[in-house]
Amino acid sequence: MFQQKIQLVCCCLLLSLFPYLAKAQDKPNVKFGKVTVDDLKKRVYSIDSSANAVIILNVASSEYEGGVDGLSIVFKRQCRIHILNKNGFDLANVVFNIFKSDGEEERASKIAGTTYNLEGDKIVKTELNSNTVFTDKYDDKISLKKFTMPAVKEGSIIEFTYTIRSPFSFDIPNWEFQSLEAPTLWSEYTVAIPEFYEFIFLTQGYIPFHLKDKENTRKNYNIRSSGGAAAGSTASVDAGVTNHRFVMKDVPMLKEEMYTTTTKNHISKISFQLSATRYPNQPYRPVLSTWASFSENMLKREMYGAELEKGNGFLDETVEQVTAGAKTPLEKAMKIHAYVRDNFVCSDRGYLFKQHTFRETFKSKKGSSTEINLLLVAMLRAAKIEANPVLLSTRSHGKTYEVYPLMEKFNCTVVEVIANDQIYYIDGSYPYLGFNKLNPEVYNGHARVMNKEADPVSFDPDSLRLQKLTSVILIPAEDGSGMVGSIQQVPSYPESYRYRELIKEKGEDFLANDLVSAKGGTEVSNVRVDRLKTYEESLMLSFDVKWKQDKNAPVLYFNPMLFEANESNPFKSLDRFYPVEMNGTIDNTYSLTFTVPAGYEVEEMPTSSMIRLEDNAGVFQYFVAEDNGVIQLRSRIKLNKANFAKEDYVTLRAFFDEIVKKQAEQLVLKKKA
């Protein structure tokens, strides 16, 4: 009975403490500005025992405050980082953006920082000197604030803070909970949004929120007038405010892996897009446009599509000359594309808008990729061919949102051509791209045609087949000095493009070293390149090879895959937090015909093997056979999709492990007795 009473008392005590225990988990056990000796002595963290640094605390807030003629956003950040070794020193370099537009500019203030070091058992603090904070211009709209924390060495703990006041009330700063440089123990972002604005919250990444909550309050905003009869006066507005709080805890560092479009697509972050306003005594006003209105706006912009609706008569004579002899719209389109591709030089990529008129670009014969491709549209239309700009985001720029027409998500323009009742996609800004060929960088999914309907288009990497064929024939040299033969290869189209660039720069002779490494006594000669200027097709390469050997050697070792063996697994990590994203679907086929030298016989030969991925995602075939002294080998790696979910990573990694092992197997020949 007594024991039951004790249990009941303990249970009641735990229940009474539960709200306090839960509340304690809502906040990090760290106080900014308070660093202890034990904190500085710590050298290993359980989140990642091999980390070069650990972000202990990264906390920020954005809230609206009254300003001149409206509201401003005040962003505040506090950060504590433990630098564990010299490889973590880069985290002591702090950079953040300051934006300006239309005569208004963000302002940075209250930049401060402290470095804590342990000398003996004493904590030594070194403050950041304001004179060491610099501003660098990045472009016309962005400046970079930079500073480096002082007295940083292995074991230092650094803390810094800064504030940014922004007049751009529609643009709440984004927040990244995850770092590319170090694991993070606690990352927190609070956002206070007044009832005047409605935002869409866009989250991404693979780490769940530790906390995600909100509460409603009220706040009084004092707004000062700068002009008119009310200049200098202040109006006070009381409004409801929703305070949003987002917390992630124990966030691993995001490591950049092979076969990744960009870590921008996968880092755990939150961003905000204004969808509507509801000002006092004004009607509710949606802000987020439809795709059709977005396209209409882009086509009316002087810096984008407005010139397409103008006469552009200065192009007529050139278009007529270029298309002379062409009998169909498709032939005309191909001639115009070839003219632009071969006569214009791309000076810049990745900028969405043009800075020069069509006439200026045409006269100088150079421009950004956007300028060149918009001019290409104008020339096609001058030939009475239906053509439209296509807006997209390159793989390195990140994914677009199919639902929301967000301009900042796009950075590239290519061209849609409709000829002979077929749709083609072309790009005039690359010197060796054929008609209806695009750079692998644009195969990034969702895109939009800039026409009245804003038709959706998908440049799916699954539709880009990266096919490579290699055929090898080797026979014994007449003088017994080794094996001689020939190799024929058809590289994939992107690989062919790279070779065309290098041949232009270095000549065909460089291929002898680039195609085959010199190891193993292999010599390359008589390199021949076909279809060099047939840009719609892959190259055809052929060359002679000689594999040297000691004709008196009792045993010969030979890797039948020669230089085409996959020597290492591209997937190094044991696990992966985001998908595998290849440029396209892989289809590599290698075949060998090998005649065993006289006086030798096969002692050991690789065995045939076939491995399949689930759901017909891919297959590895390795077939080998010997008949009357002639060995036939065929190796094929075929992946039927370009992207693999993170759940498939372990299987894919094991698949390539087996490929590496099998392609490393040797053919062993021994002298006959």
Wavefront OBJ file of the C-alpha trace (Angstrom):
o trace
v 0.000 0.000 0.000
v 2.787 2.373 0.921
v 4.599 1.510 -2.318
v 1.459 2.259 -4.362
v 1.219 5.689 -2.695
v 4.849 6.417 -3.570
v 4.209 5.436 -7.211
v 1.120 7.657 -7.315
v 3.033 10.626 -5.900
v 5.853 10.132 -8.423
v 3.370 9.890 -11.274
v 1.631 13.093 -10.224
v 4.971 14.830 -9.861
v 6.019 13.814 -13.389
v 2.701 14.977 -14.802
v 3.065 18.323 -13.065
v 6.592 18.718 -14.445
v 5.671 17.656 -17.998
v 4.761 21.155 -19.263
v 8.089 22.472 -17.986
v 10.038 19.579 -19.523
v 8.264 20.100 -22.856
v 8.953 23.829 -22.647
v 12.639 23.145 -22.010
v 12.814 21.156 -25.256
v 11.473 24.201 -27.113
v 14.699 26.125 -26.617
v 18.392 25.290 -27.089
v 20.539 24.850 -24.014
v 22.778 27.683 -25.188
v 22.843 31.345 -24.227
v 24.403 33.729 -26.717
v 27.405 35.496 -25.136
v 27.949 32.827 -22.474
v 30.803 30.438 -23.313
v 32.302 28.114 -20.692
v 35.643 26.343 -20.366
v 33.886 23.001 -20.918
v 32.391 24.366 -24.142
v 35.857 25.213 -25.454
v 37.392 21.891 -24.374
v 34.898 19.859 -26.339
v 36.447 18.375 -29.477
v 34.000 15.736 -30.715
v 30.240 15.986 -31.276
v 27.981 12.964 -31.591
v 26.171 14.430 -34.608
v 29.376 13.957 -36.657
v 32.579 12.773 -35.028
v 34.604 13.765 -38.117
v 33.229 17.319 -38.418
v 35.712 20.156 -38.963
v 33.320 22.557 -37.263
v 29.882 22.458 -35.685
v 27.232 25.167 -35.860
v 25.976 25.231 -32.281
v 23.279 27.822 -32.764
v 21.933 29.605 -35.841
v 18.901 31.729 -35.006
v 17.179 34.436 -37.017
v 13.968 36.437 -37.060
v 12.085 38.609 -39.535
v 9.418 41.035 -38.410
v 7.710 44.090 -39.813
v 8.236 47.546 -38.358
v 6.822 50.925 -39.245
v 8.828 52.977 -41.694
v 8.639 55.788 -44.185
v 5.537 55.511 -46.394
v 5.014 51.897 -45.397
v 6.442 48.945 -43.538
v 9.994 47.632 -43.434
v 11.264 44.143 -42.679
v 13.883 43.831 -39.949
v 15.978 40.653 -40.175
v 18.194 39.719 -37.224
v 20.642 36.831 -37.023
v 22.727 35.319 -34.225
v 25.160 32.462 -34.803
v 27.602 30.420 -32.702
v 30.124 28.060 -34.328
v 32.756 25.793 -32.788
v 35.843 25.586 -35.037
v 37.315 22.148 -34.329
v 40.301 22.091 -36.695
v 41.974 24.136 -39.411
v 39.708 22.666 -42.099
v 36.851 24.511 -40.446
v 38.481 27.952 -40.613
v 36.385 28.948 -43.627
v 33.328 29.243 -41.395
v 34.973 32.240 -39.778
v 34.485 34.117 -43.072
v 30.993 35.607 -42.990
v 29.251 36.969 -46.089
v 25.683 38.209 -46.527
v 23.826 40.067 -49.274
v 22.516 43.629 -49.336
v 19.931 44.263 -52.061
v 18.894 47.450 -53.813
v 16.334 48.228 -56.503
v 14.472 51.240 -57.900
v 16.348 53.710 -55.712
v 15.761 51.821 -52.457
v 18.340 49.799 -50.581
v 18.651 47.490 -47.616
v 20.775 48.674 -44.673
v 23.008 46.536 -42.471
v 23.646 47.496 -38.856
v 24.648 46.142 -35.440
v 27.361 43.923 -36.926
v 29.252 42.451 -33.988
v 31.202 39.336 -33.149
v 33.432 37.668 -30.588
v 36.016 34.901 -30.807
v 36.541 32.802 -27.669
v 39.803 30.918 -27.122
v 41.064 28.848 -24.222
v 44.537 29.757 -22.999
v 45.372 27.445 -20.124
v 42.188 27.471 -18.052
v 41.367 31.055 -18.979
v 38.900 32.184 -21.634
v 40.264 34.960 -23.846
v 37.771 37.026 -25.860
v 38.634 38.923 -29.050
v 36.019 41.329 -30.393
v 35.338 41.943 -34.082
v 36.654 45.348 -35.147
v 34.056 47.289 -37.162
v 36.879 48.556 -39.399
v 37.346 45.019 -40.724
v 33.812 44.851 -42.161
v 33.922 45.400 -45.932
v 31.402 45.918 -48.716
v 32.011 44.524 -52.212
v 29.810 45.168 -55.211
v 28.541 41.925 -56.748
v 26.369 43.447 -59.472
v 24.069 46.428 -59.985
v 21.567 45.118 -57.443
v 23.575 43.137 -54.918
v 26.417 44.139 -52.598
v 28.235 41.725 -50.307
v 28.969 42.502 -46.676
v 32.079 40.604 -45.578
v 34.034 40.108 -42.399
v 36.396 37.525 -40.925
v 36.274 36.679 -37.259
v 39.563 37.569 -35.494
v 42.044 35.331 -33.654
v 40.543 32.089 -34.967
v 42.468 28.888 -34.290
v 41.692 25.244 -33.711
v 39.197 24.995 -30.857
v 37.865 28.561 -31.147
v 34.205 29.319 -30.611
v 32.943 32.262 -32.648
v 29.738 34.233 -32.260
v 28.435 36.942 -34.545
v 25.269 38.905 -35.087
v 23.909 41.416 -37.578
v 20.697 43.181 -38.526
v 19.319 44.067 -41.976
v 16.501 46.574 -42.451
v 14.780 46.129 -45.797
v 12.271 48.487 -47.465
v 11.085 45.603 -49.666
v 8.070 44.577 -47.622
v 6.980 41.931 -50.125
v 10.232 39.976 -49.784
v 10.626 38.093 -46.515
v 14.201 36.731 -46.339
v 14.612 32.994 -46.955
v 16.242 30.788 -44.346
v 18.471 27.752 -44.732
v 18.321 25.392 -41.779
v 21.099 23.244 -43.202
v 24.721 24.029 -44.014
v 27.019 22.755 -46.749
v 30.029 23.189 -44.454
v 29.122 21.821 -41.027
v 26.381 20.032 -39.064
v 23.969 22.247 -37.118
v 22.717 21.479 -33.613
v 19.936 24.081 -33.538
v 18.569 26.195 -36.386
v 15.599 28.444 -35.764
v 13.668 31.034 -37.753
v 10.754 33.122 -36.511
v 8.668 35.223 -38.869
v 6.019 37.723 -37.760
v 3.568 38.567 -40.567
v 0.915 41.289 -40.191
v -2.591 40.707 -41.499
v -1.911 43.010 -44.483
v -0.009 40.249 -46.298
v -0.652 36.669 -47.315
v 2.364 34.514 -48.137
v 2.837 31.047 -49.532
v 5.416 29.127 -47.508
v 7.696 27.022 -49.705
v 9.692 24.383 -47.837
v 12.185 21.857 -49.184
v 14.687 19.303 -47.947
v 14.549 15.975 -46.153
v 14.918 16.957 -42.485
v 11.666 17.175 -40.482
v 10.916 20.196 -38.321
v 11.657 19.716 -34.641
v 9.136 22.479 -33.933
v 6.653 24.250 -36.164
v 4.072 26.425 -34.523
v 2.391 29.817 -34.620
v 0.527 32.217 -32.384
v -1.572 35.302 -33.023
v -0.859 38.671 -31.420
v -1.394 42.330 -32.221
v 1.076 45.106 -32.941
v 0.969 48.845 -33.494
v 2.823 50.165 -36.561
v 3.844 53.825 -36.847
v 4.148 54.904 -40.484
v 5.710 58.247 -41.396
v 4.705 60.143 -44.521
v 7.482 61.632 -46.661
v 5.555 63.691 -49.188
v 2.426 65.631 -50.030
v 0.313 67.623 -47.622
v 0.855 65.006 -44.904
v 4.666 65.135 -45.119
v 6.262 64.559 -41.730
v 3.086 63.254 -40.134
v 2.835 59.820 -38.527
v -0.087 57.437 -38.750
v -0.549 54.625 -36.248
v -2.045 51.346 -37.456
v -3.037 48.489 -35.165
v -3.011 45.070 -36.824
v -3.193 41.397 -36.102
v 0.128 39.557 -36.425
v 0.835 35.849 -36.837
v 4.134 34.736 -35.363
v 5.490 31.640 -37.100
v 8.308 29.617 -35.546
v 10.323 26.966 -37.367
v 13.026 24.860 -35.673
v 15.275 22.062 -36.905
v 17.495 20.191 -34.523
v 20.608 18.059 -35.116
v 20.756 18.788 -38.832
v 23.553 16.918 -40.663
v 25.812 18.754 -43.086
v 24.574 18.470 -46.658
v 27.429 16.878 -48.596
v 27.621 17.484 -52.326
v 27.645 14.108 -54.022
v 28.277 12.878 -57.546
v 25.304 13.089 -59.889
v 23.596 16.061 -58.300
v 21.924 18.878 -60.227
v 22.615 21.373 -57.445
v 22.468 21.281 -53.673
v 20.079 24.262 -53.970
v 17.356 21.724 -54.730
v 17.982 19.657 -51.611
v 19.165 21.857 -48.774
v 16.575 22.166 -46.005
v 15.183 25.683 -46.268
v 12.051 27.800 -46.223
v 11.163 30.657 -48.559
v 8.181 32.958 -48.887
v 6.172 34.157 -51.867
v 3.637 36.975 -51.530
v 0.244 35.777 -52.755
v -2.126 38.635 -51.789
v -2.496 41.915 -49.895
v -5.388 43.116 -47.735
v -4.677 46.705 -46.696
v -7.103 48.634 -44.416
v -10.065 50.109 -46.316
v -8.893 48.478 -49.556
v -10.167 45.402 -51.407
v -8.394 42.067 -51.213
v -5.819 41.966 -54.023
v -4.235 38.726 -55.296
v -0.586 39.246 -56.254
v 0.518 35.866 -57.557
v -0.253 35.808 -61.267
v -1.372 32.967 -63.508
v 1.012 31.429 -66.020
v -0.831 33.123 -68.865
v -0.496 36.584 -67.309
v 3.133 35.834 -66.392
v 3.882 35.018 -70.034
v 2.040 38.123 -71.219
v 4.082 40.247 -68.837
v 7.380 38.714 -70.002
v 6.528 39.281 -73.660
v 5.727 42.944 -72.966
v 8.956 43.621 -71.088
v 11.473 45.721 -73.009
v 14.238 43.646 -71.431
v 12.724 40.429 -72.723
v 10.058 39.962 -75.388
v 8.730 43.389 -76.386
v 10.969 43.634 -79.467
v 9.479 40.429 -80.867
v 6.273 42.322 -81.641
v 8.081 45.046 -83.562
v 8.892 45.073 -87.267
v 12.607 44.201 -87.083
v 12.822 44.922 -90.803
v 16.614 45.193 -90.620
v 16.679 41.365 -90.397
v 14.793 40.725 -93.641
v 17.681 40.922 -96.079
v 19.908 38.607 -94.032
v 17.090 36.119 -93.475
v 16.373 36.054 -97.204
v 20.043 35.412 -98.008
v 20.438 32.733 -95.341
v 17.339 30.802 -96.403
v 18.029 30.970 -100.146
v 17.407 27.579 -101.719
v 15.441 26.199 -98.759
v 12.176 24.672 -99.909
v 10.388 23.879 -96.646
v 9.903 25.718 -93.340
v 12.081 23.083 -91.652
v 14.954 23.671 -94.085
v 14.642 27.414 -93.530
v 14.635 26.958 -89.752
v 17.755 24.779 -89.910
v 19.592 27.329 -92.063
v 18.673 30.240 -89.750
v 19.711 28.269 -86.685
v 23.053 27.343 -88.299
v 23.651 30.980 -89.254
v 23.094 32.243 -85.713
v 25.058 29.383 -84.146
v 28.065 29.832 -86.447
v 28.219 33.630 -86.478
v 27.336 34.784 -82.950
v 29.448 34.478 -79.807
v 27.806 33.947 -76.424
v 29.265 36.362 -73.863
v 27.169 35.420 -70.830
v 24.920 32.635 -69.592
v 22.458 32.455 -66.755
v 21.031 35.984 -66.996
v 17.282 36.034 -67.610
v 16.925 39.433 -69.296
v 18.615 41.068 -72.253
v 20.629 44.261 -71.951
v 20.963 45.078 -75.649
v 18.502 45.591 -78.468
v 18.189 43.124 -81.327
v 19.912 45.600 -83.625
v 22.862 45.987 -81.231
v 23.226 42.227 -80.802
v 22.942 41.633 -84.548
v 25.568 44.260 -85.332
v 28.111 43.158 -82.719
v 27.531 39.436 -83.396
v 27.715 38.700 -79.694
v 25.395 38.705 -76.719
v 24.097 36.723 -73.778
v 22.376 33.406 -74.394
v 19.036 35.157 -73.831
v 19.877 37.897 -76.345
v 21.048 35.422 -78.982
v 18.058 33.115 -78.639
v 15.495 35.928 -78.632
v 17.157 37.272 -81.779
v 16.911 33.745 -83.224
v 13.154 33.823 -82.549
v 12.899 37.183 -84.347
v 14.796 35.862 -87.388
v 12.631 32.740 -87.589
v 9.493 34.862 -87.429
v 10.916 37.109 -90.154
v 11.008 33.939 -92.303
v 7.316 33.315 -91.481
v 8.195 30.366 -89.240
v 6.322 29.909 -85.977
v 8.780 30.270 -83.121
v 8.563 31.142 -79.415
v 10.927 31.658 -76.507
v 10.960 28.890 -73.896
v 11.757 29.921 -70.348
v 13.502 27.386 -68.103
v 15.927 26.906 -65.258
v 19.238 25.145 -65.830
v 20.188 22.214 -63.613
v 22.786 24.231 -61.712
v 20.251 27.015 -61.050
v 17.684 24.762 -59.395
v 14.144 23.521 -59.919
v 11.155 25.634 -60.896
v 7.702 25.387 -59.354
v 5.066 24.068 -61.763
v 2.247 25.619 -59.733
v 3.675 29.074 -59.043
v 5.046 31.406 -61.756
v 8.057 32.738 -59.854
v 10.357 34.769 -62.087
v 13.480 34.318 -59.980
v 13.322 30.560 -60.536
v 14.163 30.971 -64.245
v 17.528 31.831 -65.774
v 17.625 30.549 -69.350
v 15.841 30.874 -72.696
v 15.829 28.386 -75.576
v 13.655 28.373 -78.697
v 10.590 26.395 -79.751
v 10.197 25.985 -83.524
v 7.096 24.598 -85.202
v 7.855 23.483 -88.747
v 6.374 20.816 -90.996
v 3.806 20.116 -88.232
v 6.568 19.115 -85.799
v 7.910 20.825 -82.680
v 11.670 21.279 -82.329
v 13.751 22.863 -79.571
v 16.963 24.681 -80.481
v 19.631 26.887 -78.952
v 21.733 29.263 -81.048
v 24.153 30.228 -78.285
v 26.330 27.077 -78.357
v 28.774 26.842 -81.286
v 28.525 23.066 -81.896
v 24.916 22.229 -81.018
v 22.933 20.719 -83.838
v 19.348 21.457 -84.758
v 16.891 19.981 -82.241
v 19.746 19.448 -79.772
v 20.051 21.085 -76.358
v 22.785 21.238 -73.751
v 22.285 18.640 -70.954
v 22.116 21.560 -68.480
v 18.583 22.411 -69.640
v 17.208 18.937 -68.927
v 15.817 20.029 -65.599
v 12.111 19.258 -65.841
v 9.411 21.904 -65.974
v 9.667 24.831 -68.437
v 7.202 27.265 -70.060
v 6.693 28.433 -73.609
v 6.278 32.203 -73.687
v 3.132 32.356 -75.790
v -0.480 33.291 -75.119
v -1.258 29.995 -73.415
v 2.102 29.706 -71.581
v 2.229 26.038 -72.594
v 4.070 23.809 -70.126
v 7.038 21.811 -71.414
v 9.120 19.199 -69.633
v 12.776 18.671 -70.467
v 12.971 15.376 -68.643
v 16.500 13.942 -68.239
v 14.944 10.516 -68.868
v 14.419 11.672 -72.466
v 18.151 12.359 -72.974
v 19.816 9.098 -73.960
v 23.570 9.097 -73.383
v 24.562 6.280 -75.712
v 28.183 5.303 -76.239
v 29.475 2.484 -78.440
v 33.037 1.120 -78.427
v 34.309 -1.754 -80.569
v 37.831 -3.218 -80.235
v 39.633 -5.796 -82.370
v 43.055 -7.071 -81.221
v 45.279 -9.612 -82.969
v 48.887 -10.681 -82.311
v 51.580 -8.502 -83.937
v 53.491 -10.302 -86.656
v 56.811 -9.756 -84.881
v 55.461 -11.147 -81.592
v 56.014 -7.844 -79.759
v 52.427 -7.601 -78.534
v 48.877 -7.118 -79.724
v 47.801 -4.710 -82.448
v 44.393 -3.691 -83.611
v 41.821 -1.008 -84.087
v 39.209 0.746 -82.003
v 36.051 2.399 -83.237
v 33.993 4.559 -80.922
v 30.824 6.619 -81.118
v 30.818 8.818 -77.978
v 27.577 10.115 -76.486
v 26.334 13.389 -77.936
v 27.452 15.530 -74.939
v 30.852 13.802 -74.996
v 31.072 14.477 -78.735
v 30.341 18.144 -78.058
v 33.243 18.243 -75.585
v 35.571 16.629 -78.140
v 34.506 19.166 -80.780
v 35.422 21.967 -78.392
v 38.807 20.415 -77.600
v 39.587 19.661 -81.238
v 38.870 23.286 -82.086
v 41.204 24.381 -79.294
v 43.992 21.773 -79.503
v 43.614 19.906 -82.788
v 42.922 16.222 -83.376
v 46.312 15.051 -82.091
v 45.290 15.560 -78.475
v 42.781 12.683 -78.789
v 45.549 10.103 -78.680
v 46.247 11.027 -75.059
v 42.691 11.865 -74.065
v 41.022 8.696 -75.343
v 43.454 6.135 -73.981
v 45.704 6.422 -70.954
v 49.303 5.355 -71.517
v 49.296 2.830 -68.677
v 49.677 -0.839 -69.440
v 51.944 -0.239 -72.393
v 49.152 0.898 -74.711
v 50.119 3.026 -77.713
v 47.648 4.973 -79.862
v 48.170 6.099 -83.458
v 46.309 7.076 -86.632
v 43.447 8.875 -84.870
v 40.615 9.627 -87.297
v 37.549 11.791 -86.627
v 34.423 11.580 -88.759
v 31.260 13.729 -88.655
v 33.216 16.554 -87.012
v 30.948 19.233 -88.473
v 27.789 17.161 -88.680
v 26.525 18.749 -85.496
v 23.247 16.837 -85.402
v 25.126 13.568 -84.813
v 27.740 12.175 -82.478
v 31.337 11.908 -83.660
v 32.782 8.696 -85.050
v 36.317 8.028 -83.809
v 38.721 5.371 -84.978
v 42.343 4.738 -84.101
v 44.965 2.049 -84.064
v 46.371 0.617 -80.852
v 49.310 -1.496 -79.832
v 49.622 -3.340 -76.572
v 53.259 -4.150 -75.879
v 54.251 -7.425 -74.246
v 57.299 -9.566 -73.630
v 56.995 -12.395 -76.142
v 59.004 -14.642 -73.814
v 56.902 -13.935 -70.722
v 55.562 -17.169 -69.215
v 52.310 -15.477 -68.152
v 50.473 -12.504 -69.655
v 47.888 -10.436 -67.773
v 45.416 -8.391 -69.751
v 42.283 -6.456 -68.793
v 39.936 -7.006 -71.733
v 38.051 -3.773 -70.929
v 41.190 -1.765 -71.754
v 40.576 1.937 -71.041
v 36.770 1.587 -70.808
v 36.718 -0.099 -67.395
v 34.981 1.716 -64.552
v 37.879 1.771 -62.119
v 35.994 3.199 -59.134
v 32.442 3.514 -57.898
v 31.093 7.066 -58.432
v 28.960 6.630 -55.306
v 31.389 6.896 -52.396
v 29.131 7.618 -49.414
v 27.531 4.754 -47.522
v 24.197 6.564 -47.568
v 22.644 9.598 -49.209
v 20.016 12.100 -48.114
v 18.764 13.171 -51.536
v 18.147 11.612 -54.976
v 20.709 10.601 -57.570
v 20.285 12.949 -60.553
v 22.095 12.049 -63.755
v 22.173 14.145 -66.922
v 20.380 11.452 -68.866
v 19.901 7.712 -69.246
v 23.181 5.824 -69.636
v 23.716 3.216 -72.326
v 27.387 2.227 -72.680
v 28.253 -0.794 -74.837
v 31.776 -2.177 -75.206
v 32.743 -5.149 -77.385
v 36.087 -6.867 -77.864
v 37.370 -9.493 -80.273
v 40.732 -10.844 -79.038
v 42.893 -13.441 -80.771
v 45.135 -15.355 -78.367
v 48.817 -15.055 -79.400
v 50.473 -18.131 -80.832
v 52.190 -20.230 -78.209
v 49.797 -19.157 -75.436
v 46.601 -20.562 -74.033
v 43.916 -19.246 -71.715
v 44.583 -20.099 -68.094
v 41.964 -17.833 -66.542
v 39.161 -15.832 -68.094
v 36.449 -13.551 -66.625
v 33.079 -15.223 -66.234
v 29.830 -13.967 -67.728
v 27.454 -12.096 -65.475
v 24.218 -10.140 -65.567
v 22.770 -7.895 -62.854
v 19.378 -6.219 -62.990
v 17.991 -3.353 -60.974
v 14.425 -3.600 -59.715
v 11.490 -2.348 -61.789
v 13.542 -2.549 -64.985
v 15.545 0.500 -63.853
v 18.772 -0.832 -65.312
v 20.925 -3.775 -66.262
v 24.620 -4.672 -66.410
v 25.556 -7.366 -68.909
v 29.003 -8.939 -69.132
v 29.259 -11.797 -71.596
v 32.524 -13.518 -72.492
v 33.265 -16.642 -74.501
v 36.278 -18.339 -76.127
v 36.196 -20.350 -79.331
v 39.270 -21.790 -80.984
v 41.632 -19.150 -79.613
v 39.325 -16.179 -80.239
v 37.763 -14.443 -77.244
v 34.559 -12.453 -77.638
v 33.497 -10.021 -74.882
v 30.546 -7.688 -74.599
v 29.906 -5.348 -71.675
v 26.841 -3.118 -71.436
v 25.683 -0.722 -68.732
v 22.135 0.475 -69.350
v 20.117 2.664 -66.994
v 16.537 3.265 -68.075
v 16.047 6.313 -65.901
v 18.203 9.288 -64.955
v 16.931 9.927 -61.438
v 16.925 7.485 -58.540
v 15.191 8.118 -55.219
v 17.346 8.261 -52.112
v 15.697 5.022 -50.989
v 17.263 3.325 -54.038
v 20.756 4.627 -53.326
v 22.120 1.591 -51.460
v 20.986 -0.729 -54.255
v 22.422 1.552 -56.954
v 25.730 1.801 -55.100
v 25.933 -1.989 -54.806
v 25.094 -2.265 -58.524
v 28.109 -0.109 -59.440
v 30.301 -1.980 -56.939
v 29.644 -5.141 -58.913
v 30.389 -3.368 -62.196
v 33.760 -2.155 -60.903
v 34.676 -5.631 -59.651
v 33.652 -7.393 -62.843
v 35.349 -4.923 -65.185
v 38.579 -5.242 -63.200
v 38.862 -8.989 -63.850
v 41.923 -10.032 -65.822
v 42.443 -12.347 -68.749
v 45.411 -14.589 -67.895
v 47.378 -16.280 -70.683
v 50.179 -18.776 -70.106
v 52.791 -20.175 -72.450
v 52.031 -23.608 -73.693
v 54.235 -26.331 -72.317
l 1 2 3 4 5 6 7 8 9 10 11 12 13 14 15 16 17 18 19 20 21 22 23 24 25 26 27 28 29 30 31 32 33 34 35 36 37 38 39 40 41 42 43 44 45 46 47 48 49 50 51 52 53 54 55 56 57 58 59 60 61 62 63 64 65 66 67 68 69 70 71 72 73 74 75 76 77 78 79 80 81 82 83 84 85 86 87 88 89 90 91 92 93 94 95 96 97 98 99 100 101 102 103 104 105 106 107 108 109 110 111 112 113 114 115 116 117 118 119 120 121 122 123 124 125 126 127 128 129 130 131 132 133 134 135 136 137 138 139 140 141 142 143 144 145 146 147 148 149 150 151 152 153 154 155 156 157 158 159 160 161 162 163 164 165 166 167 168 169 170 171 172 173 174 175 176 177 178 179 180 181 182 183 184 185 186 187 188 189 190 191 192 193 194 195 196 197 198 199 200 201 202 203 204 205 206 207 208 209 210 211 212 213 214 215 216 217 218 219 220 221 222 223 224 225 226 227 228 229 230 231 232 233 234 235 236 237 238 239 240 241 242 243 244 245 246 247 248 249 250 251 252 253 254 255 256 257 258 259 260 261 262 263 264 265 266 267 268 269 270 271 272 273 274 275 276 277 278 279 280 281 282 283 284 285 286 287 288 289 290 291 292 293 294 295 296 297 298 299 300 301 302 303 304 305 306 307 308 309 310 311 312 313 314 315 316 317 318 319 320 321 322 323 324 325 326 327 328 329 330 331 332 333 334 335 336 337 338 339 340 341 342 343 344 345 346 347 348 349 350 351 352 353 354 355 356 357 358 359 360 361 362 363 364 365 366 367 368 369 370 371 372 373 374 375 376 377 378 379 380 381 382 383 384 385 386 387 388 389 390 391 392 393 394 395 396 397 398 399 400 401 402 403 404 405 406 407 408 409 410 411 412 413 414 415 416 417 418 419 420 421 422 423 424 425 426 427 428 429 430 431 432 433 434 435 436 437 438 439 440 441 442 443 444 445 446 447 448 449 450 451 452 453 454 455 456 457 458 459 460 461 462 463 464 465 466 467 468 469 470 471 472 473 474 475 476 477 478 479 480 481 482 483 484 485 486 487 488 489 490 491 492 493 494 495 496 497 498 499 500 501 502 503 504 505 506 507 508 509 510 511 512 513 514 515 516 517 518 519 520 521 522 523 524 525 526 527 528 529 530 531 532 533 534 535 536 537 538 539 540 541 542 543 544 545 546 547 548 549 550 551 552 553 554 555 556 557 558 559 560 561 562 563 564 565 566 567 568 569 570 571 572 573 574 575 576 577 578 579 580 581 582 583 584 585 586 587 588 589 590 591 592 593 594 595 596 597 598 599 600 601 602 603 604 605 606 607 608 609 610 611 612 613 614 615 616 617 618 619 620 621 622 623 624 625 626 627 628 629 630 631 632 633 634 635 636 637 638 639 640 641 642 643 644 645 646 647 648 649 650 651 652 653 654 655 656 657 658 659 660 661 662 663 664 665 666 667 668 669 670 671 672 673
